[in-house]
């Protein structure tokens, strides 16, 4: 049975939220509430006590999502896509204000302000790229009974999410005007015809020069990118505090010392606090030495803000 993504009209039957999760008539994949059946790419399986008949009726009319293309293919398409775009002065100023280095800023782009996004898709196709399996792109019906490739993004700037080999595995948009779902949105199209899911990838931020061999973990690709340059260390940026499970695979072969540097609201935010506890346990069980970073949050909640403002970072035993 096909899965459908939750939205504000179809809430997750497990956590009741309108984002990240998915479900069908009998099973839910919840990204927040754990079970004894974890999913490799994040989240947990939950068997529903009662069938959700409305979902059965809905999924019968939706084309099965295409499996995401291999990393190498996504990387080439996303690079070509970003080459067709520019970064607005306003967005460049915002990234500079946040303390991002110039060599990092040049990789960012603004969401194109075009009324016909399919024209960009057409340029990619003319360059020889296949958009099937590339999260974010999908086929929309035209007036003649056929379909055309397009995409949909709210205004903001685009963040490339890279893996440990510096390939672009996904894109994220920082919205100019945050909505009820927050200020960040993954470029995904799993609920669209011939679309594909981006998953919840971890951004691996690698500085120009590594001075600290420890691996830091924080919330958000932008925070990770900024922090990596100030620390001279590899920083893993989670899409959200609860989407930490993919880092286990990244760290499994190396087993480095890890510094957890989640936002300081972990003491009052139940989801962040819980994620820190769960991730710490998993890493220790893997034989990895774990420590936690803390700082005075007078200048900001995140690690990046603390570093930009030269706040003392304390490393604590767990």
C-alpha positions in Angstrom: 0.0 0.0 0.0 1.4 3.4 -1.0 2.4 5.9 1.6 1.2 9.6 1.6 3.0 12.5 3.2 1.2 14.2 6.1 0.0 17.8 5.7 -2.3 20.2 7.5 -5.3 18.3 6.2 -3.8 14.8 6.9 -2.0 14.8 10.3 0.3 12.1 11.4 -1.9 9.5 13.2 0.9 8.9 15.8 2.3 12.4 16.7 -0.5 14.5 15.3 1.9 16.8 13.5 1.6 18.0 9.9 5.1 17.5 8.6 8.0 15.0 8.1 5.8 11.9 8.7 4.0 9.5 6.3 1.4 6.8 6.5 -1.0 4.5 4.6 -4.1 2.7 5.7 -2.4 0.4 8.1 1.2 1.7 8.9 2.6 5.0 9.8 6.2 6.2 9.6 6.5 8.8 12.4 9.7 11.0 12.6 9.1 11.9 16.3 7.6 9.0 18.3 9.9 6.0 18.5 8.9 2.3 18.3 10.9 -0.9 18.3 11.1 -0.7 14.5 13.5 2.1 13.5 13.8 3.1 9.8 17.3 3.4 8.4 16.8 6.9 7.0 15.0 8.2 10.1 11.7 7.7 11.9 9.9 4.6 13.3 7.3 2.2 12.0 4.0 2.1 13.8 1.1 -0.3 13.1 -2.2 1.5 13.2 -4.9 0.0 15.4 -7.6 0.9 12.9 -7.4 1.0 9.1 -7.6 4.5 7.6 -10.0 4.0 4.8 -9.8 7.6 3.5 -6.1 7.0 2.8 -6.9 3.9 0.7 -9.3 5.9 -1.5 -6.7 8.7 -1.8 -3.7 6.6 -2.8 -5.5 4.8 -5.5 -5.6 8.1 -7.5 -1.9 9.0 -6.9 1.0 7.8 -9.1 3.6 5.9 -7.1 6.5 8.2 -6.2 9.7 7.5 -8.2 12.6 6.1 -6.2 15.2 8.9 -5.7 18.0 8.8 -8.3 21.6 7.8 -7.2 23.6 10.4 -5.4 25.9 11.0 -8.4 22.9 11.8 -10.6 21.2 14.1 -8.0 24.5 15.9 -7.5 24.9 16.7 -11.3 21.3 17.8 -11.7 21.3 20.0 -8.6 24.6 21.6 -9.7 23.2 22.4 -13.1 20.0 23.7 -11.6 21.9 26.0 -9.2 24.0 27.3 -12.1 20.9 28.6 -13.7 20.1 30.7 -10.6 21.6 33.7 -8.8 21.9 34.9 -5.3 20.1 38.2 -4.5 21.9 41.0 -2.7 19.4 40.8 0.1 20.1 37.1 0.7 23.9 37.6 0.4 23.7 40.3 3.0 21.7 37.9 5.3 24.3 35.2 5.0 27.1 37.7 5.6 25.3 39.0 8.7 25.1 35.5 10.0 28.9 35.1 9.7 29.2 32.9 6.7 32.5 32.8 4.8 32.5 34.2 1.2 33.7 30.8 -0.2 30.6 29.2 1.3 28.2 32.0 0.2 28.9 31.5 -3.5 27.3 28.1 -3.3 23.9 29.5 -2.2 21.1 30.7 -4.6 17.9 32.6 -4.3 14.6 30.9 -5.3 14.0 32.1 -8.8 11.2 34.7 -9.1 9.7 33.3 -12.3 6.1 32.8 -13.2 7.0 29.7 -15.3 9.4 27.4 -13.4 8.9 24.8 -16.1 11.2 26.9 -18.4 14.1 26.1 -16.0 13.2 22.5 -16.2 13.2 22.7 -19.9 16.7 24.1 -19.9 17.9 21.2 -17.7 16.3 18.7 -20.1 17.9 20.4 -23.1 21.2 20.0 -21.3 20.6 16.3 -21.3 19.5 15.8 -17.7 16.7 13.4 -16.7 14.5 14.8 -13.9 12.8 11.6 -13.0 14.0 10.6 -9.5 15.3 14.1 -8.6 13.5 15.2 -5.4 11.7 18.5 -5.9 10.8 18.1 -9.6 7.5 16.6 -10.8 5.2 16.3 -13.7 2.1 18.5 -13.9 -0.8 18.2 -16.4 -1.1 20.6 -19.3 -4.2 21.8 -21.1 -3.7 19.3 -24.0 -3.9 16.2 -21.8 -0.1 15.7 -21.5 2.4 16.5 -18.8 5.4 18.8 -18.3 8.2 18.9 -15.7 8.1 21.7 -13.2 8.8 22.5 -9.5 7.4 24.7 -6.7 9.4 26.7 -4.2 8.3 29.5 -1.9 10.5 32.6 -1.9 13.7 32.4 0.0 17.3 31.2 -0.5 18.4 27.7 -1.4 20.8 25.7 0.8 22.8 22.8 -0.9 22.9 19.8 1.5 26.1 17.8 0.9 27.4 14.4 1.9 30.8 13.4 3.2 32.2 13.5 -0.4 30.9 17.1 -0.9 28.2 15.9 -3.4 24.8 17.7 -3.3 22.4 15.1 -2.0 19.4 17.4 -1.5 18.3 21.1 -1.4 16.6 23.0 1.4 14.9 26.4 1.2 15.1 29.0 4.0 11.8 30.9 3.5 11.6 34.7 3.5 8.3 34.4 5.2 8.1 31.5 7.7 4.7 29.8 7.9 3.0 27.4 10.3 5.5 24.7 9.4 8.5 26.8 10.2 11.1 28.7 8.1 12.9 25.8 6.4 11.5 23.5 3.7 13.1 20.6 1.9 13.0 20.5 -1.9 10.9 17.4 -2.2 8.0 16.2 -4.4 6.9 12.8 -3.0 3.2 13.7 -3.2 3.4 14.8 -6.8 3.1 12.9 -10.1 6.4 11.2 -10.9 7.9 13.1 -7.9 10.4 11.8 -5.4 11.1 12.1 -1.7 14.3 13.9 -0.5 14.4 12.0 2.8 16.0 13.7 5.8 19.7 13.9 4.8 22.4 15.1 7.1 24.6 18.0 5.8 28.3 17.3 6.2 30.0 20.7 6.5 33.8 20.4 5.9 36.0 23.4 6.5 38.9 24.4 4.2 41.4 23.4 6.9 40.7 20.8 9.6 42.3 21.7 13.0 39.9 19.7 15.2 39.6 16.0 14.4 36.4 15.6 16.5 33.0 15.5 14.8 30.5 18.1 15.9 26.7 17.6 15.5 24.2 20.4 15.5 20.8 21.4 14.2 20.5 22.8 10.7 22.7 22.8 7.6 23.4 26.6 7.8 24.5 26.4 11.4 26.7 23.5 10.6 28.3 25.3 7.6 29.1 28.4 9.7 30.3 26.5 12.7 32.6 24.3 10.6 34.7 27.3 9.5 35.0 28.8 13.0 35.8 25.5 14.6 38.0 24.1 11.9 36.1 20.8 12.3 33.6 18.7 10.4 30.1 19.5 11.6 27.1 17.4 10.8 23.9 19.5 10.4 20.6 17.7 11.1 17.5 18.7 9.2 15.7 18.7 12.6 16.7 17.6 16.1 14.7 14.4 15.8 16.2 13.3 12.5 19.5 12.2 13.9 19.4 8.5 13.0 21.3 8.9 9.6 24.4 10.2 11.5 24.9 6.7 12.9 25.8 5.3 9.5 28.1 8.3 8.8 30.0 7.7 12.0 29.9 3.9 12.1 33.2 3.2 10.3 35.3 6.1 11.8 34.1 6.1 15.4 35.6 9.5 16.2 35.1 11.5 19.3 31.7 13.3 19.0 30.7 16.7 20.4 26.9 17.2 20.5 26.1 20.9 20.1 22.3 21.1 19.8 20.5 24.4 20.4 20.4 25.6 24.0 16.6 25.3 24.2 17.1 21.6 24.7 16.4 22.1 28.4 12.9 23.4 27.6 12.1 21.9 24.2 11.0 18.3 24.8 11.8 17.1 21.3 15.3 18.5 21.3 16.0 17.2 24.8 14.8 13.8 24.0 16.8 13.7 20.7 20.0 14.5 22.6 19.4 11.7 25.1 18.5 9.1 22.4 21.5 10.0 20.2 23.9 10.1 23.1 22.8 6.5 24.0 23.1 5.2 20.5 26.6 6.7 20.0 27.9 5.3 23.3 26.4 1.9 22.5 28.5 2.1 19.2 31.6 2.6 21.3 31.9 6.3 20.4 33.2 8.8 23.0 30.5 11.5 23.4 30.7 15.0 25.0 28.3 17.9 25.0 29.0 21.5 24.2 27.3 24.3 26.1 27.5 28.1 26.1 25.8 31.2 27.4 22.9 31.8 25.1 22.7 35.5 25.7 23.9 36.0 22.1 21.8 33.2 20.5 20.4 29.8 20.8 22.5 28.1 18.2 26.2 27.0 18.0 26.8 29.3 15.0 25.6 32.4 16.9 27.8 31.6 19.8 30.9 31.2 17.7 30.2 34.3 15.6 29.9 36.3 18.9 33.1 34.8 20.3 31.1 33.2 23.1 33.1 30.6 25.2 32.2 27.1 24.3 32.5 24.6 27.2 32.9 20.9 26.5 31.2 18.7 29.1 31.4 15.0 29.9 28.2 13.1 29.6 
